[in-house]
Amino acid sequence: MNTYNLKTVQESVVINGNLSTTTYTIPVDIDNSIPNYLNKNRVIKEDKMLVFDTEQEYLDYFNVL
């Protein structure tokens, strides 16, 4: 399991003079890089994202709670 800080970022697009802004919350590592977390089990807890390496690790996490 890896723990990442969450960072809020905005993305803006201008189409035909109209501005559209979307806000995302993404995990970042200690270097402010976005880790590979897609297609992995994950939990957001206390402003952190926990990313599990295996399905079993994810299930074990909930059995401990």
Secondary structure as GFF3:
##gff-version 3
##sequence-region A 1 65
A	DSSP	beta_strand	2	15	.	.	.	ID=ss1
A	DSSP	beta_strand	18	28	.	.	.	ID=ss2
A	DSSP	beta_strand	42	45	.	.	.	ID=ss3
A	DSSP	beta_strand	48	51	.	.	.	ID=ss4
A	DSSP	alpha_helix	55	64	.	.	.	ID=ss5
###
